[in-house]
Amino acid sequence: MNYYDKLGIKKLINAVDTYTIIGGSTMPDEVINAMVDASKHFVNLDQLQEKAGEHIASLTKNEGAYITSGAAAGLAISTAACITGTNPAKAEQLPNTSNLKSEVIIHRCQRNGYDHAIRQVGVKLVEIGNVDITYTWQLENAINDRTACIVYFMASVFSKGALPLSEVIRIGKNYGIPVIVDAAAQLPPVENLWKYTHMGADLVVFSGGKTLRGPQSSGVVLGKKELVEACKINGNPNHSLGRSMKVGKEEMVGLLAAIERYINLDHQKITNQLEGMVSTFQKKLNFPGVTVVRLFPGPVGQTYPRALVRFSQESKYSAIDVKVKLENGDPCIIVGLTEDKSGVIINPLNLQNNEMDIIINRITKIVLNDDE
Ligand SMILES: *Cc1c(COP(=O)(O)O)cnc(C)c1O
């Protein structure tokens, strides 16, 4: 009897994505064991942040690394770092930005729910461009002596209409304005852990609770040493803006273990496994009126495949019916839906053990009208 059962909470099969609302990801044993061990001893938290950060920086080929309670916290603390530098008086003043740099430049086409994490620092977002196109002169024109940083969201959905990251970095360097990249879900490929910083981005934020499979409440900021130092004074355990985004010793050690594990995985083998799973869905869901095609890339541009299941006009069920039936059944299976709602999307990334077979059996029963 575990607490989910005791509380009457349904366990879900995650065939959709590393969504926070359904638990992000699951932790491998290496991560769990590292956290359990970390939980049994007292340590100095500043020292742990320092040493774990150095270790993560070297694993990810970066100058510095700062562990946060998530990618969203990373955005807030990175923004604060660009405003205050290592000046504790400025850090104490936040989120009041009067007489401090108080503007953050963002592409209009990249506005999204996570920009609240930036706004909570007390800054004004200055939008550039429109949904279709952004010009370099618009970015240059937005820069002034109140500009704290430029924030850039990496994801396939945010690239249409935006300047390329390389161009944003070039302009940032010309004007001495740091560039923060939100790459929260940009894994795989593993190289992304250093790609954007090596391109010249100043700070890059990743979620620890998605594909890295660290603690759900963890994240990391990678990048320039001096800005990582500035993150520290704006973060826990200092009384600061980031104090309310506390990272415990267990999360710090758990994230370090997760990154160490992730870096050392056989990524080609995992890609092959995910491709194999998509092929299996194609082979096993071979019914009249049902077609399964390989979708690539992942939901926000990651380098792994998914299975897109379409139901023809003649089939008894629409994609929405199938999605609802999978969710209402036991166990509850969460799948995605195409934007036009014409197909169900199965993401193999988070499937464990026999979950692929469970999904295949359930869809088979639904399609053969044998599920009541
Ligand atoms: C998931 C996500 C975040 C938030 O990550 P957390 O680790 O849950 O805080 C921020 N930005 C983007 C683009 C994301 O996909």
The ligand as an SDF file (V2000), in Angstrom:
LIG
                    3D

 15 15  0  0  0  0  0  0  0  0999 V2000
    8.7070   22.7490  -18.6640 C   0  0  0  0  0  0  0  0  0  0  0  0
    9.1550   24.0930  -19.0850 C   0  0  0  0  0  0  0  0  0  0  0  0
    9.4980   25.0570  -18.1360 C   0  0  0  0  0  0  0  0  0  0  0  0
    9.3570   24.8350  -16.6570 C   0  0  0  0  0  0  0  0  0  0  0  0
   10.1860   23.8200  -16.1730 O   0  0  0  0  0  0  0  0  0  0  0  0
   10.0810   23.3880  -14.6320 P   0  0  0  0  0  0  0  0  0  0  0  0
   11.3200   22.5920  -14.4100 O   0  0  0  0  0  0  0  0  0  0  0  0
    8.8230   22.6020  -14.5060 O   0  0  0  0  0  0  0  0  0  0  0  0
   10.0390   24.6360  -13.8240 O   0  0  0  0  0  0  0  0  0  0  0  0
    9.9230   26.2860  -18.5810 C   0  0  0  0  0  0  0  0  0  0  0  0
   10.0230   26.5590  -19.9060 N   0  0  0  0  0  0  0  0  0  0  0  0
    9.6920   25.6540  -20.8520 C   0  0  0  0  0  0  0  0  0  0  0  0
    9.8280   26.0240  -22.2990 C   0  0  0  0  0  0  0  0  0  0  0  0
    9.2560   24.3890  -20.4710 C   0  0  0  0  0  0  0  0  0  0  0  0
    8.9340   23.4880  -21.4130 O   0  0  0  0  0  0  0  0  0  0  0  0
  1  2  1  0
  2  3  1  0
  2 14  2  0
  3  4  1  0
  3 10  2  0
  4  5  1  0
  5  6  1  0
  6  7  2  0
  6  8  1  0
  6  9  1  0
 10 11  1  0
 11 12  2  0
 12 13  1  0
 12 14  1  0
 14 15  1  0
M  END
$$$$
